[in-house]
Amino acid sequence: MTVYDVARQLPAVADLRDLCRSLAMLDAILSPDWESRYHSFDTGWADGEETASLRNGSGDEYSIVFSGSGAYVRGFDHESPMSPFANDGEPWPGVTDEVPETFRAFVEEPAFTGQEGVPAMTVCLWRGPKDERWHHGTIDFPEGAVDPDGATGLFGLLVDRSPEAFQRFAEDYYEVSVDLGAVSQVYALRPLDQELVSLLNPEVSLTDLAQDIVEIGYPQLGQEPV
């Protein structure tokens, strides 16, 4: 899978935002230690902007910025032959060349760059609020690479959006049994109660999650999803 495949399979911006909030909430329940979490979501990243993020603990990551302009997606596989750090500090040809002015500032956003301002990026996608599809650059991928831009490892749970896919991931990553019914309810953005939380992690209370719920923008009891 490459960025081309991801672009064909990602949902609309609003649906992607909901999925990212669900992933972040599940990880917050399963991993009280923020540093150990795989997925995060920050509704207060910047004025009018929210971010979803992934960190696998080995140097691979993605960031998704949601704003009134749509959504911008940056992915980085540190072992990819397309890494800027293996190509004289420049993004692989085509990855960022066609990014529109609306999203251009994110290419050099300090939070998304490495040493000396090099964009930490092997994948880039974007979609405006009126666009009917996701966009990406025109790329000549390196020959012989199985996962040339890292899209397979980075975006698997955004492409396979089934609760079963998250269950498989979480049981492998966190090495615990994960209740599929509870995952399905969080995927549906059902407001949390202690019973639902305990199905996923009996050692975490709803009170423990109060700050995470606000930061993620996850629906609370008596509140309509936004």
Backbone bond lengths (Angstrom), bond angles and torsions (degrees), N, CA, C in turn:
res aa  C-N    CA-C-N  psi(-1)  N-CA   C-N-CA  omega(-1)  CA-C   N-CA-C  phi
1 M - - - 1.462 - - 1.526 109.49 -
2 T 1.331 116.11 138.60 1.454 122.16 175.87 1.520 108.88 -126.07
3 V 1.315 116.00 -178.39 1.460 120.52 177.95 1.524 111.34 -56.42
4 Y 1.319 117.85 -29.87 1.466 120.65 178.02 1.529 110.81 -61.20
5 D 1.332 116.16 -44.17 1.465 121.03 -179.89 1.526 110.85 -69.11
6 V 1.333 116.65 -40.90 1.461 120.77 178.88 1.520 110.03 -59.68
7 A 1.319 117.56 -44.10 1.465 121.53 -178.48 1.527 111.49 -60.56
8 R 1.321 116.49 -35.65 1.467 119.64 179.57 1.529 112.50 -73.34
9 Q 1.324 117.12 -24.57 1.456 120.26 -170.54 1.532 114.90 -108.99
10 L 1.320 118.56 -14.53 1.462 119.56 177.55 1.525 110.14 -65.20
11 P 1.340 117.30 144.90 1.466 119.97 176.96 1.522 111.13 -77.28
12 A 1.318 116.62 178.94 1.462 122.14 175.09 1.529 109.56 -61.10
13 V 1.321 116.54 161.91 1.461 121.69 -173.65 1.524 111.92 -56.20
14 A 1.325 117.99 -47.69 1.468 120.49 -177.73 1.522 111.36 -62.54
15 D 1.324 117.04 -39.77 1.461 120.46 179.66 1.529 110.95 -70.05
16 L 1.322 116.78 -36.14 1.467 120.06 177.23 1.523 110.01 -65.52
17 R 1.323 117.07 -40.77 1.470 120.76 178.02 1.527 110.55 -60.67
18 D 1.326 117.09 -44.15 1.466 120.11 178.58 1.519 111.21 -61.39
19 L 1.327 116.28 -44.00 1.461 120.07 179.59 1.525 110.62 -61.91
20 C 1.309 116.95 -43.34 1.469 120.46 -178.96 1.525 111.35 -64.38
21 R 1.324 117.54 -37.07 1.465 119.62 176.64 1.524 110.84 -66.42
22 S 1.321 116.55 -38.91 1.466 119.90 178.00 1.522 111.07 -64.05
23 L 1.328 117.34 -44.81 1.465 120.78 179.20 1.523 110.55 -60.58
24 A 1.328 116.53 -42.96 1.465 120.08 -179.52 1.522 111.45 -65.75
25 M 1.328 117.19 -38.78 1.461 120.17 -179.71 1.517 110.71 -68.34
26 L 1.304 117.19 -41.03 1.465 120.02 177.78 1.518 111.01 -62.03
27 D 1.327 117.07 -43.10 1.454 119.51 179.43 1.521 111.66 -67.33
28 A 1.338 117.35 -34.46 1.468 120.21 177.74 1.527 110.91 -63.97
29 I 1.317 116.44 -36.09 1.467 120.30 178.61 1.525 110.57 -72.75
30 L 1.317 116.04 -43.63 1.463 120.39 -175.68 1.526 112.65 -76.29
31 S 1.338 116.71 -25.28 1.462 120.77 -177.28 1.524 110.18 -133.45
32 P 1.342 118.41 89.79 1.464 120.42 177.83 1.532 113.08 -57.04
33 D 1.321 117.67 -27.73 1.463 122.17 177.75 1.525 109.25 -80.61
34 W 1.344 116.07 111.51 1.468 120.30 -175.75 1.519 111.52 -58.64
35 E 1.300 117.96 -37.70 1.461 121.23 -176.47 1.527 112.74 -63.22
36 S 1.325 116.77 -21.18 1.464 120.49 -177.87 1.523 112.54 -95.75
37 R 1.309 117.02 -1.63 1.462 119.67 -176.64 1.525 111.78 -77.59
38 Y 1.310 114.11 149.60 1.458 122.08 178.84 1.528 110.63 -88.23
39 H 1.348 116.13 -45.53 1.463 122.11 -177.16 1.527 110.82 -115.10
40 S 1.327 116.17 142.98 1.458 121.51 176.31 1.525 108.83 -140.19
41 F 1.331 115.65 163.09 1.469 120.90 176.85 1.515 107.56 -148.11
42 D 1.328 116.47 134.08 1.460 121.58 -177.22 1.522 109.53 -129.34
43 T 1.342 116.06 108.11 1.468 119.81 179.96 1.521 112.22 -74.80
44 G 1.325 117.34 -13.22 1.460 120.88 -178.19 1.508 113.47 -114.59
45 W 1.317 117.19 33.39 1.470 120.70 -176.02 1.536 111.20 -61.96
46 A 1.318 117.05 -44.04 1.465 122.53 176.85 1.520 107.50 -157.13
47 D 1.307 116.87 170.03 1.454 121.22 -178.86 1.526 110.48 -60.13
48 G 1.329 115.84 114.61 1.456 120.30 179.38 1.510 114.72 76.27
49 E 1.327 117.57 10.02 1.461 120.95 -177.97 1.524 111.38 -131.70
50 E 1.308 116.02 139.40 1.460 123.32 175.61 1.519 108.06 -122.01
51 T 1.335 116.24 154.64 1.462 119.10 177.66 1.517 112.00 -132.00
52 A 1.304 114.87 139.60 1.461 122.49 166.96 1.520 106.53 -106.84
53 S 1.317 116.90 145.14 1.457 118.53 -178.50 1.514 111.70 -145.11
54 L 1.314 114.82 156.60 1.467 123.61 174.25 1.508 107.33 -131.22
55 R 1.337 115.99 138.01 1.472 123.20 171.84 1.519 106.75 -137.84
56 N 1.325 117.27 122.22 1.468 118.61 -176.90 1.522 113.22 -93.67
57 G 1.342 117.33 3.15 1.451 120.71 178.09 1.513 114.29 81.66
58 S 1.324 116.70 -3.95 1.472 120.42 -179.33 1.521 112.26 -118.95
59 G 1.336 116.14 8.29 1.456 119.27 177.84 1.509 115.20 108.20
60 D 1.342 117.29 -4.75 1.458 120.90 178.10 1.526 109.02 -96.81
61 E 1.324 116.84 144.81 1.459 119.46 -175.50 1.520 111.42 -161.88
62 Y 1.327 114.99 162.24 1.457 119.42 166.32 1.517 109.02 -139.92
63 S 1.325 114.98 159.14 1.456 122.79 174.66 1.521 107.62 -136.06
64 I 1.330 116.19 137.53 1.460 121.43 176.68 1.517 107.18 -126.15
65 V 1.318 116.60 121.19 1.456 121.24 178.62 1.530 108.52 -100.37
66 F 1.329 116.11 123.87 1.457 122.25 176.08 1.531 108.26 -106.84
67 S 1.321 116.30 130.16 1.459 120.36 -179.56 1.521 109.04 -153.38
68 G 1.326 115.62 -177.64 1.448 119.31 176.64 1.513 113.01 -64.66
69 S 1.319 116.53 -16.64 1.467 121.43 179.06 1.518 112.49 -85.26
70 G 1.341 117.65 -5.03 1.457 121.74 -177.86 1.513 110.91 118.82
71 A 1.324 116.17 -130.20 1.463 120.53 -179.12 1.518 110.32 -145.08
72 Y 1.322 115.04 142.54 1.458 123.46 177.83 1.520 107.92 -123.80
73 V 1.318 117.16 131.91 1.462 122.61 -176.15 1.524 109.65 -120.73
74 R 1.329 114.92 127.82 1.461 121.41 175.45 1.523 108.49 -124.60
75 G 1.321 116.85 128.73 1.452 121.38 175.95 1.513 110.81 -124.39
76 F 1.338 116.01 146.83 1.469 120.25 -178.58 1.516 110.27 -139.02
77 D 1.324 115.94 118.36 1.464 123.71 172.48 1.523 106.97 -107.12
78 H 1.331 116.71 110.12 1.460 119.72 -171.64 1.523 113.57 -67.33
79 E 1.341 118.07 -18.20 1.458 120.68 179.10 1.525 112.59 -99.71
80 S 1.321 116.77 0.54 1.463 120.35 -178.50 1.523 111.05 -66.82
81 P 1.335 117.62 141.20 1.469 119.78 174.33 1.523 111.83 -65.37
82 M 1.345 117.02 -11.21 1.454 121.77 178.62 1.526 112.44 -92.91
83 S 1.315 118.16 4.04 1.459 120.82 -179.47 1.530 110.79 -62.65
84 P 1.326 117.91 134.85 1.475 119.92 176.31 1.526 112.34 -58.28
85 F 1.319 116.84 -27.65 1.457 120.50 -177.95 1.531 111.93 -74.13
86 A 1.322 115.56 -10.01 1.465 120.41 174.16 1.522 111.16 -107.40
87 N 1.344 116.40 4.81 1.463 120.87 -175.33 1.532 111.22 -136.20
88 D 1.314 115.34 54.20 1.471 121.74 175.10 1.516 113.44 57.93
89 G 1.338 116.37 30.00 1.456 120.06 175.47 1.510 114.92 74.90
90 E 1.315 118.38 15.03 1.458 122.00 -179.52 1.523 110.71 -116.55
91 P 1.331 118.23 142.81 1.464 119.28 173.83 1.526 110.54 -57.23
92 W 1.319 115.51 148.58 1.464 120.24 177.68 1.535 108.69 -56.43
93 P 1.335 118.07 139.54 1.464 120.38 -177.86 1.533 112.63 -52.05
94 G 1.320 114.90 129.18 1.456 121.27 177.87 1.513 114.75 96.92
95 V 1.328 117.58 -22.16 1.468 119.82 -174.84 1.524 111.25 -63.28
96 T 1.336 117.16 -44.23 1.470 120.32 -177.28 1.526 113.41 -116.96
97 D 1.318 118.29 -2.06 1.463 120.98 -172.69 1.527 113.02 -59.42
98 E 1.319 117.74 -31.92 1.463 120.67 -174.23 1.532 113.63 -104.77
99 V 1.329 117.41 8.90 1.466 119.89 178.07 1.526 109.13 -61.30
100 P 1.326 118.92 125.02 1.471 120.28 -177.97 1.519 112.13 -70.47
101 E 1.312 115.44 162.20 1.461 121.67 -177.10 1.524 111.63 -56.32
102 T 1.319 117.13 -33.17 1.465 121.67 -179.51 1.519 112.04 -54.42
103 F 1.326 116.14 -37.42 1.464 121.19 -175.65 1.524 112.63 -109.24
104 R 1.313 117.58 2.68 1.466 120.76 -170.45 1.525 112.91 -60.79
105 A 1.339 116.78 -35.11 1.460 119.36 -177.30 1.520 111.99 -62.31
106 F 1.329 117.46 -26.81 1.457 120.18 -178.33 1.518 112.44 -71.63
107 V 1.329 117.14 -22.92 1.466 120.18 179.43 1.525 109.96 -61.41
108 E 1.326 116.66 -37.49 1.460 121.19 -178.42 1.521 112.52 -109.01
109 E 1.303 117.78 14.00 1.459 121.97 176.78 1.535 109.72 -55.66
110 P 1.335 118.20 126.07 1.470 120.30 -177.56 1.526 114.41 -53.67
111 A 1.332 117.17 -34.07 1.466 119.68 179.85 1.521 112.06 -67.72
112 F 1.334 116.77 -16.04 1.461 120.85 -176.29 1.529 112.23 -113.11
113 T 1.313 116.63 15.35 1.459 119.67 -178.73 1.520 110.40 -122.45
114 G 1.315 114.82 162.40 1.453 120.55 178.53 1.517 110.61 -104.63
115 Q 1.302 116.15 -146.14 1.455 121.55 -178.85 1.524 111.20 -60.72
116 E 1.324 115.24 139.29 1.460 122.98 177.01 1.525 112.26 57.58
117 G 1.336 116.51 29.08 1.456 120.55 174.54 1.514 115.21 73.41
118 V 1.326 117.73 17.29 1.466 120.66 179.01 1.525 109.34 -72.58
119 P 1.341 119.34 124.48 1.463 120.45 179.28 1.528 111.02 -60.69
120 A 1.318 116.63 120.53 1.463 121.20 177.43 1.523 107.30 -82.51
121 M 1.323 115.91 86.95 1.449 119.97 -169.12 1.523 111.90 -154.89
122 T 1.321 115.17 132.33 1.462 121.11 169.53 1.524 110.88 -124.41
123 V 1.350 116.47 -11.07 1.462 123.26 179.82 1.517 108.43 -135.31
124 C 1.320 117.21 139.77 1.459 120.78 176.19 1.533 109.34 -147.75
125 L 1.343 115.63 130.03 1.459 122.03 176.40 1.523 108.57 -138.47
126 W 1.301 116.18 160.23 1.460 120.63 176.39 1.529 110.10 -155.92
127 R 1.341 114.53 158.11 1.463 120.02 179.17 1.525 108.80 -155.11
128 G 1.319 117.16 123.94 1.449 122.22 177.14 1.516 111.61 -80.14
129 P 1.335 117.91 166.27 1.464 120.85 -175.58 1.527 114.32 -63.78
130 K 1.320 117.92 -22.83 1.464 120.93 -179.58 1.521 112.16 -106.61
131 D 1.323 117.08 -0.40 1.465 120.30 -179.93 1.523 110.66 -70.84
132 E 1.305 115.69 146.68 1.456 121.15 178.76 1.521 112.29 -96.83
133 R 1.317 116.72 -1.11 1.466 119.85 179.88 1.520 109.39 -155.26
134 W 1.346 114.99 168.72 1.456 121.60 174.18 1.522 109.34 -84.92
135 H 1.332 115.31 147.82 1.461 121.00 -178.51 1.528 110.55 -115.78
136 H 1.323 115.30 156.56 1.461 122.73 176.56 1.515 107.92 -155.00
137 G 1.308 116.60 169.20 1.453 120.47 178.71 1.520 111.89 -77.22
138 T 1.318 114.92 170.67 1.456 122.16 175.22 1.528 107.58 -90.78
139 I 1.321 116.54 116.67 1.465 120.63 -167.65 1.529 111.24 -126.04
140 D 1.301 115.25 135.15 1.467 122.52 171.37 1.534 105.98 -99.15
141 F 1.315 116.73 100.54 1.461 120.89 -173.73 1.529 111.13 -72.71
142 P 1.331 116.85 149.26 1.470 119.72 178.31 1.526 110.99 -62.32
143 E 1.305 115.95 139.54 1.457 120.59 -177.48 1.527 111.60 -72.12
144 G 1.314 115.11 143.81 1.456 120.98 172.42 1.509 115.37 83.40
145 A 1.330 118.70 -4.44 1.471 121.13 -179.51 1.519 109.88 -84.96
146 V 1.343 116.64 131.65 1.459 121.03 -178.03 1.526 111.02 -71.61
147 D 1.315 117.12 -43.68 1.463 122.77 179.77 1.526 106.54 -129.63
148 P 1.343 117.64 72.65 1.461 121.02 -164.81 1.522 115.55 -57.98
149 D 1.335 117.61 -39.72 1.467 119.01 -177.97 1.531 113.08 -106.95
150 G 1.341 116.61 3.17 1.459 120.91 178.74 1.509 114.52 82.22
151 A 1.330 117.70 7.42 1.464 120.69 -174.99 1.523 112.45 -61.53
152 T 1.318 117.59 -35.45 1.463 120.30 -178.06 1.519 111.13 -61.88
153 G 1.319 116.08 -48.92 1.452 119.57 -178.67 1.508 113.43 -72.08
154 L 1.328 117.49 -31.81 1.455 120.85 -174.28 1.523 113.64 -80.86
155 F 1.312 117.32 -41.88 1.458 120.34 -166.29 1.521 114.79 -113.12
156 G 1.335 116.61 17.39 1.456 119.76 -177.40 1.513 114.19 -55.67
157 L 1.337 117.57 -42.75 1.466 120.76 -177.24 1.523 112.63 -79.98
158 L 1.316 117.72 -10.66 1.463 120.34 174.15 1.523 111.15 -90.56
159 V 1.311 115.85 -18.71 1.460 121.53 178.36 1.534 110.37 -93.71
160 D 1.331 116.51 -48.48 1.472 120.87 172.67 1.525 106.85 -93.99
161 R 1.319 115.76 97.70 1.464 120.91 -171.31 1.526 112.63 -95.49
162 S 1.311 117.13 25.66 1.462 120.78 -179.98 1.519 110.55 -85.95
163 P 1.343 117.91 145.58 1.462 120.20 174.03 1.523 112.59 -56.20
164 E 1.338 116.04 -32.28 1.464 119.76 179.43 1.527 111.39 -62.26
165 A 1.337 116.98 -35.90 1.459 120.11 178.85 1.527 110.52 -64.83
166 F 1.339 116.75 -41.65 1.464 118.43 177.95 1.523 110.29 -67.67
167 Q 1.306 117.77 -40.05 1.473 120.21 178.86 1.523 110.34 -57.03
168 R 1.329 117.27 -45.71 1.464 120.73 179.44 1.521 111.08 -62.44
169 F 1.321 116.12 -44.71 1.460 119.92 178.87 1.520 111.44 -60.92
170 A 1.334 116.85 -50.54 1.465 121.08 -173.35 1.520 111.91 -66.85
171 E 1.328 117.44 -37.84 1.463 119.00 179.71 1.515 110.63 -66.87
172 D 1.321 116.84 -31.73 1.462 120.30 177.22 1.531 110.88 -77.52
173 Y 1.315 117.07 -45.01 1.467 121.03 -174.12 1.523 112.26 -73.67
174 Y 1.336 116.53 -45.98 1.465 120.49 -176.68 1.531 113.09 -93.76
175 E 1.338 115.76 -9.38 1.465 121.95 177.62 1.532 111.77 56.25
176 V 1.333 115.59 45.90 1.459 122.55 175.62 1.524 107.87 -137.45
177 S 1.322 115.83 162.35 1.460 120.75 173.32 1.527 108.46 -77.94
178 V 1.318 117.15 135.05 1.464 121.52 -176.33 1.524 109.29 -121.63
179 D 1.322 116.51 125.26 1.463 122.97 -177.11 1.530 110.41 -72.30
180 L 1.330 116.72 117.41 1.460 121.16 -176.37 1.522 112.02 -65.62
181 G 1.339 116.91 -38.65 1.458 119.59 179.28 1.517 111.77 -62.17
182 A 1.322 116.54 -40.02 1.462 120.51 178.67 1.527 110.86 -66.48
183 V 1.321 116.92 -40.76 1.464 120.27 176.87 1.526 110.04 -59.86
184 S 1.326 116.46 -42.89 1.463 120.71 -179.58 1.523 111.31 -60.82
185 Q 1.326 116.55 -37.85 1.461 119.90 -179.66 1.535 111.33 -69.04
186 V 1.320 116.85 -38.07 1.468 119.54 177.28 1.527 109.96 -70.28
187 Y 1.326 117.78 -37.26 1.462 120.36 175.18 1.531 110.78 -60.63
188 A 1.324 117.24 -30.14 1.456 121.98 177.90 1.532 111.98 -85.31
189 L 1.339 116.73 4.13 1.468 123.15 -179.59 1.519 112.69 59.37
190 R 1.323 116.17 35.88 1.450 119.17 174.64 1.532 109.15 -69.04
191 P 1.335 119.13 130.43 1.469 120.37 177.31 1.520 111.06 -54.36
192 L 1.310 116.01 140.75 1.456 121.18 -176.21 1.518 111.68 -74.67
193 D 1.317 115.23 143.62 1.459 122.09 163.30 1.522 106.46 -131.06
194 Q 1.334 116.70 172.69 1.459 118.87 -174.63 1.527 112.00 -64.13
195 E 1.311 117.20 -33.74 1.465 119.87 179.46 1.519 111.31 -61.70
196 L 1.334 116.07 -45.28 1.457 120.06 179.80 1.531 111.10 -65.91
197 V 1.320 116.74 -43.58 1.467 120.51 178.82 1.522 110.53 -60.46
198 S 1.327 117.02 -43.53 1.466 121.13 -176.55 1.522 112.14 -67.13
199 L 1.325 117.36 -27.47 1.455 119.62 175.97 1.528 111.22 -63.32
200 L 1.317 115.19 -30.86 1.458 120.08 -178.80 1.524 112.41 -92.43
201 N 1.337 116.36 -38.38 1.460 120.50 -179.85 1.530 109.02 -154.72
202 P 1.320 118.14 99.09 1.471 121.32 -177.31 1.521 113.90 -65.41
203 E 1.324 117.10 -10.51 1.465 120.06 -179.05 1.529 112.94 -93.36
204 V 1.327 117.05 2.24 1.466 121.21 -178.75 1.523 109.48 -116.18
205 S 1.314 116.24 136.81 1.462 121.14 178.16 1.518 110.11 -103.00
206 L 1.317 115.08 161.24 1.457 120.56 176.77 1.531 110.59 -61.23
207 T 1.317 116.23 -35.77 1.465 120.79 177.46 1.526 111.11 -63.32
208 D 1.323 116.87 -38.70 1.464 120.97 178.38 1.529 111.68 -58.88
209 L 1.320 115.57 -28.76 1.462 121.02 -173.27 1.522 113.58 -94.50
210 A 1.321 117.67 1.15 1.467 121.22 -172.54 1.527 112.44 -54.62
211 Q 1.317 116.62 -48.17 1.464 119.32 -178.49 1.525 111.48 -67.37
212 D 1.338 116.55 -40.12 1.464 120.08 178.75 1.528 111.03 -62.44
213 I 1.317 117.04 -41.50 1.463 121.02 -179.43 1.521 110.74 -59.07
214 V 1.331 116.40 -43.59 1.460 120.83 179.40 1.524 110.70 -67.46
215 E 1.326 117.14 -45.70 1.464 121.08 -177.89 1.517 111.52 -63.13
216 I 1.325 116.31 -39.39 1.465 121.42 -179.01 1.518 111.60 -77.28
217 G 1.332 116.62 -23.20 1.458 119.86 -175.07 1.509 111.87 74.62
218 Y 1.345 115.39 29.29 1.457 120.11 -179.12 1.534 108.69 -76.93
219 P 1.338 117.91 140.79 1.473 120.11 -177.97 1.521 112.43 -58.14
220 Q 1.315 115.48 141.23 1.455 121.86 175.97 1.523 109.48 -110.30
221 L 1.325 116.75 161.00 1.452 120.91 -179.85 1.516 110.46 -54.71
222 G 1.317 116.04 132.17 1.452 121.70 -179.86 1.500 114.21 82.73
223 Q 1.338 116.96 5.03 1.465 122.09 -177.89 1.507 109.58 -119.66
224 E 1.307 116.63 135.05 1.464 121.04 178.19 1.527 109.58 -77.36
225 P 1.344 118.29 140.76 1.465 120.41 176.78 1.518 111.21 -57.71
226 V 1.339 117.10 141.89 1.461 121.53 178.00 1.532 109.72 -125.53
